[in-house]
Amino acid sequence: MPWTPGHHEPGGQLLHHPREHTTYQVRPLPGAAGHPIVGGLTPFLVTSEQYHLHMDPATT
């Protein structure tokens, strides 16, 4: 694949960016309940973009 801006990421290469978005559930870990940032959070849904990357394990 020829180099184009945005194709090379630190430690990898962007392969594909699907048009579709993905919805997934975020569930705070029970052990984090006392943390000031996530304390009191309940599971919630997030819709976000996907990025498919080829990672180079020698640099990550």
C-alpha positions, 0 to 999 in steps of 0.5 A: 500500500502506498504511503498516504497521510494517516496511514502510518500510526505509531507502532502500526499501520491503518488498514481499514476504517469501516463506514459503520459504527459499532455500539458496545456496552461499557461496564466499569470493573467492580474493583474500580467502584471506589475510584473518584472518576468511575465510582458510581458509574453503571453500565452504559452504551457507546457508539463509536468508530472502528479502526482496523490496524496492523500493529508491529509488536517490535515497536508497541 
